[in-house]
């Protein structure tokens, strides 16, 4: 197979892998937040989020990670000179971090499937941004391919990470101020009253 076809397939499966990484942690957050809902909403939502997570995990996320890796190794096999490039060594270290993050998400997934909640929704929102930071780092390294730019890239990634953390805190304050959870409880209580009548 031509190198460019392999590269295109690698990029496609990297995109779907990251899409799965972004969405799976959102499902973890929703499942964790459902713990504080009133019944029957709590059990309905948690059951649905577990099902959605399972489908995403085994139909999109794992296959995408495996196929992205196969096409990456195939590219390196067809063009081994990439391994002599310093930027590639740095990129591969970020990819290794991505595999560790994937494994970390696997642990969270396994616990949530057993109804064990280990992290608050706020901590999961922070964890969710790890994949964003890794995506930025990998894409910039592949595009720029320069050691000096890499140094500035790390500074940029750190600043980007700080900006994400501040955004998460701001979102939490806005959410608490608007009391969306309180409004939802009122709607559910009104429905319960109407159902009892």
C-alpha positions as CSV (number, residue, x, y, z in Angstrom):
1,X,0.0,0.0,0.0
2,X,1.2,3.5,-0.8
3,X,2.7,5.5,2.1
4,X,0.2,8.4,1.7
5,X,-2.8,6.0,2.0
6,X,-1.3,4.5,5.2
7,X,-0.7,8.1,6.5
8,X,-4.3,9.1,5.7
9,X,-5.7,6.0,7.5
10,X,-3.5,6.7,10.5
11,X,-4.8,10.3,10.7
12,X,-8.4,9.2,10.3
13,X,-8.1,6.7,13.2
14,X,-6.2,9.2,15.3
15,X,-9.1,11.6,14.9
16,X,-11.7,9.0,15.9
17,X,-9.5,7.9,18.8
18,X,-9.3,11.5,20.1
19,X,-13.1,11.9,19.5
20,X,-13.6,8.9,21.7
21,X,-11.2,10.2,24.3
22,X,-13.0,13.5,24.4
23,X,-16.5,12.0,24.7
24,X,-15.8,9.1,27.0
25,X,-14.8,11.4,29.9
26,X,-17.9,13.6,29.3
27,X,-20.0,10.4,29.8
28,X,-18.0,9.7,33.0
29,X,-18.9,13.2,34.2
30,X,-22.6,12.8,33.4
31,X,-22.7,9.4,35.0
32,X,-21.0,10.8,38.1
33,X,-23.4,13.8,38.2
34,X,-26.4,11.4,37.9
35,X,-25.4,10.0,41.3
36,X,-27.0,13.2,42.8
37,X,-30.2,13.0,40.9
38,X,-33.6,12.0,42.3
39,X,-35.1,8.6,41.5
40,X,-36.1,7.4,39.0
41,X,-33.9,9.8,37.0
42,X,-30.8,8.6,38.8
43,X,-31.1,4.9,37.9
44,X,-32.3,5.7,34.3
45,X,-29.5,8.1,33.6
46,X,-26.8,5.9,35.1
47,X,-28.0,2.9,33.2
48,X,-28.0,4.8,29.9
49,X,-24.6,6.4,30.5
50,X,-23.1,3.0,31.2
51,X,-24.5,1.6,28.0
52,X,-23.3,4.6,26.0
53,X,-19.9,4.3,27.6
54,X,-19.6,0.6,26.8
55,X,-20.6,1.1,23.1
56,X,-18.2,4.1,22.7
57,X,-15.4,2.2,24.5
58,X,-15.5,-1.0,22.6
59,X,-16.9,0.1,19.2
60,X,-15.0,3.3,18.6
61,X,-12.3,4.0,21.2
62,X,-10.4,0.7,21.4
63,X,-10.6,-0.1,17.7
64,X,-9.5,3.4,16.8
65,X,-6.5,3.2,19.2
66,X,-5.4,-0.1,17.8
67,X,-5.9,0.9,14.1
68,X,-4.1,4.2,14.6
69,X,-1.2,2.3,16.2
70,X,-1.1,-0.3,13.4
71,X,-0.9,2.4,10.7
72,X,1.7,4.4,12.7
73,X,4.0,1.3,13.0
74,X,3.4,0.6,9.3
75,X,4.4,4.2,8.4
76,X,7.6,3.9,10.5
77,X,8.3,0.5,8.8
78,X,8.0,2.1,5.4
79,X,9.9,5.3,6.3
80,X,12.3,4.4,9.1
81,X,14.1,7.8,8.6
82,X,11.4,9.3,10.8
83,X,13.0,7.6,13.8
84,X,16.2,9.6,13.2
85,X,14.3,12.9,13.6
86,X,14.5,14.5,17.1
87,X,11.0,15.8,16.9
88,X,9.7,12.3,16.3
89,X,11.3,11.1,19.6
90,X,9.5,13.9,21.5
91,X,6.2,13.1,19.6
92,X,6.5,9.4,20.5
93,X,6.9,10.4,24.2
94,X,3.7,12.3,24.0
95,X,2.0,9.3,22.2
96,X,3.3,7.1,25.1
97,X,1.6,9.6,27.5
98,X,-1.5,9.2,25.4
99,X,-1.4,5.4,25.8
100,X,-1.1,5.9,29.6
101,X,-4.0,8.3,29.5
102,X,-6.1,5.7,27.6
103,X,-5.2,3.1,30.2
104,X,-6.2,5.6,33.0
105,X,-9.6,6.1,31.3
106,X,-9.9,2.3,31.1
107,X,-9.6,2.1,34.9
108,X,-12.2,4.8,35.4
109,X,-14.5,3.1,32.9
110,X,-14.2,-0.3,34.6
111,X,-15.0,1.3,38.0
112,X,-18.0,3.2,36.7
113,X,-19.4,0.1,35.1
114,X,-19.3,-1.4,38.6
115,X,-21.0,1.7,40.0
116,X,-17.8,2.7,41.8
117,X,-17.3,6.5,41.6
118,X,-13.7,7.5,42.4
119,X,-13.6,11.1,41.1
120,X,-15.9,14.1,41.4
121,X,-17.4,15.6,38.3
122,X,-15.0,18.6,38.8
123,X,-11.9,16.3,38.8
124,X,-13.2,14.5,35.8
125,X,-13.5,17.8,34.0
126,X,-9.8,18.5,34.7
127,X,-8.9,15.0,33.6
128,X,-10.9,15.5,30.4
129,X,-8.5,18.3,29.3
130,X,-5.4,16.0,29.4
131,X,-6.3,14.7,26.0
132,X,-6.7,18.2,24.7
133,X,-3.2,19.1,25.8
134,X,-1.8,15.9,24.3
135,X,-3.6,16.6,21.0
136,X,-2.1,20.1,20.8
137,X,1.4,18.9,21.7
138,X,1.3,16.1,19.1
139,X,-0.2,18.2,16.3
140,X,2.2,21.0,16.8
141,X,5.2,18.7,16.9
142,X,4.2,16.9,13.7
143,X,3.5,20.2,11.9
144,X,6.5,22.4,13.1
145,X,9.2,19.7,13.5
146,X,11.7,22.0,15.2
147,X,13.5,21.7,18.6
148,X,13.4,25.5,19.2
149,X,9.7,25.6,18.4
150,X,9.3,22.6,20.7
151,X,10.6,24.6,23.6
152,X,8.2,27.4,22.9
153,X,5.5,24.8,22.3
154,X,6.0,23.4,25.8
155,X,5.6,26.9,27.2
156,X,2.5,27.3,25.1
157,X,1.1,24.0,26.2
158,X,1.6,24.9,29.9
159,X,-0.1,28.2,29.4
160,X,-2.9,26.5,27.5
161,X,-3.3,24.0,30.3
162,X,-3.5,26.9,32.9
163,X,-6.1,28.6,30.7
164,X,-8.1,25.4,30.5
165,X,-8.0,25.0,34.3
166,X,-9.2,28.6,34.8
167,X,-12.0,28.0,32.3
168,X,-13.1,24.9,34.2
169,X,-13.2,26.8,37.5
170,X,-15.2,29.6,35.8
171,X,-17.7,27.1,34.3
172,X,-18.1,25.6,37.8
173,X,-18.9,29.0,39.3
174,X,-21.4,29.9,36.5
175,X,-23.1,26.5,36.9
176,X,-23.4,26.9,40.7
177,X,-24.7,30.5,40.3
178,X,-27.3,29.5,37.8
179,X,-28.3,26.5,39.9
180,X,-29.2,24.3,36.9
181,X,-29.3,21.3,39.2
182,X,-31.9,23.0,41.5
183,X,-34.1,23.8,38.5
184,X,-33.9,20.2,37.4
185,X,-35.0,19.0,40.9
186,X,-37.9,21.4,40.8
187,X,-39.1,20.0,37.5
188,X,-38.8,16.4,38.7
189,X,-40.6,17.2,41.9
190,X,-43.4,18.9,39.9
191,X,-43.7,15.7,37.7
192,X,-43.8,13.5,40.8
193,X,-46.7,15.6,42.2
194,X,-48.6,15.4,38.9
195,X,-48.0,11.7,38.7
196,X,-49.4,11.2,42.3
197,X,-52.6,13.1,41.5
